[in-house]
Structure formats: structure tokens, C-alpha cells
Amino acid sequence: MLSHLIKRLLKRHAAKTVVCTAVFALLFTSFLLMGTDASGNHPEEATGEEQIIIVHSGDTLWEIAKQYTDGRNDIRFIVYLIKDRNDLQSAEIKPGQRLIIPSM
């Protein structure tokens, strides 16, 4: 009788262990598949009409856009184009970062 009870107890714990392991494996692999950083996105290489710049300390997308506008487009549109071309999720840029300036 006691051995039968022990076997049932072990079976229950084994089932719980298998289920917990499967859930852990599923969660772990799903986190691996998720993107964790926007900098992981790499835009295509610059074309001949585009320019590549290196962000310096204190630079902002707004200031960079002002340097490359021809006066016909709104600065906000130029900021949008730069963000879109470089796959940026926000306007935050960092010193040393390479940005591709699309042709206007």
C-alpha cells in the first residue's frame, strides 16, 4: 500500500515537472525571438544620393534635419524621413551613431 502511494506521488510530481519544463522552454524561446533593441535593426546601405553622418555629442535629429533641409520641406518631415530611413523608433540618437541622410 505504501509503495503504491509513493508511486502515485512520484507520478504527480513528474507530470508537474514536465509541464513546468515545457512552459519554461516555451517562454524562453519566445523571449529569444522577440526583438530587444531598436539598434538591432540595420537599414539598407546608403545609395549614391544619400549621405552618411556620424552623430556628435549634443546633436539632435532636429538640428541635423535643419542642416539638410532645402527650405521647401517642413523640418518635422525631414526628421520623419531620417527616422524612417534609419529604422529609428524614437528621436533619441547617441554620439558615434551612424545616420543615413536621405536625398531630399
Contacts in CASP RR format, 6 or more apart in sequence:
PFRMAT RR
TARGET T0000
AUTHOR 0000-0000-0000
METHOD contacts of the structure
MODEL  1
MLSHLIKRLLKRHAAKTVVCTAVFALLFTSFLLMGTDASGNHPEEATGEE
QIIIVHSGDTLWEIAKQYTDGRNDIRFIVYLIKDRNDLQSAEIKPGQRLI
IPSM
38 87 0 8 1.000
38 88 0 8 1.000
38 89 0 8 1.000
38 90 0 8 1.000
41 87 0 8 1.000
42 87 0 8 1.000
43 85 0 8 1.000
43 86 0 8 1.000
43 87 0 8 1.000
43 100 0 8 1.000
46 52 0 8 1.000
46 100 0 8 1.000
47 103 0 8 1.000
49 103 0 8 1.000
50 85 0 8 1.000
50 100 0 8 1.000
50 101 0 8 1.000
50 102 0 8 1.000
50 103 0 8 1.000
51 68 0 8 1.000
51 100 0 8 1.000
51 101 0 8 1.000
52 98 0 8 1.000
52 99 0 8 1.000
52 100 0 8 1.000
52 101 0 8 1.000
53 64 0 8 1.000
53 98 0 8 1.000
53 99 0 8 1.000
53 101 0 8 1.000
54 96 0 8 1.000
54 97 0 8 1.000
54 98 0 8 1.000
54 99 0 8 1.000
55 64 0 8 1.000
55 93 0 8 1.000
55 94 0 8 1.000
55 95 0 8 1.000
55 96 0 8 1.000
55 97 0 8 1.000
55 98 0 8 1.000
55 99 0 8 1.000
56 95 0 8 1.000
56 96 0 8 1.000
57 95 0 8 1.000
58 95 0 8 1.000
59 93 0 8 1.000
59 95 0 8 1.000
60 91 0 8 1.000
60 93 0 8 1.000
61 79 0 8 1.000
61 82 0 8 1.000
61 83 0 8 1.000
61 88 0 8 1.000
61 91 0 8 1.000
61 93 0 8 1.000
62 75 0 8 1.000
62 79 0 8 1.000
62 91 0 8 1.000
64 82 0 8 1.000
64 99 0 8 1.000
64 101 0 8 1.000
65 75 0 8 1.000
65 78 0 8 1.000
65 79 0 8 1.000
65 82 0 8 1.000
66 75 0 8 1.000
66 78 0 8 1.000
68 78 0 8 1.000
68 101 0 8 1.000
68 104 0 8 1.000
69 75 0 8 1.000
69 78 0 8 1.000
69 104 0 8 1.000
70 104 0 8 1.000
73 104 0 8 1.000
78 104 0 8 1.000
79 91 0 8 1.000
81 102 0 8 1.000
81 104 0 8 1.000
82 88 0 8 1.000
82 99 0 8 1.000
82 100 0 8 1.000
82 101 0 8 1.000
82 102 0 8 1.000
83 91 0 8 1.000
85 100 0 8 1.000
85 101 0 8 1.000
85 102 0 8 1.000
86 99 0 8 1.000
86 100 0 8 1.000
93 99 0 8 1.000
END
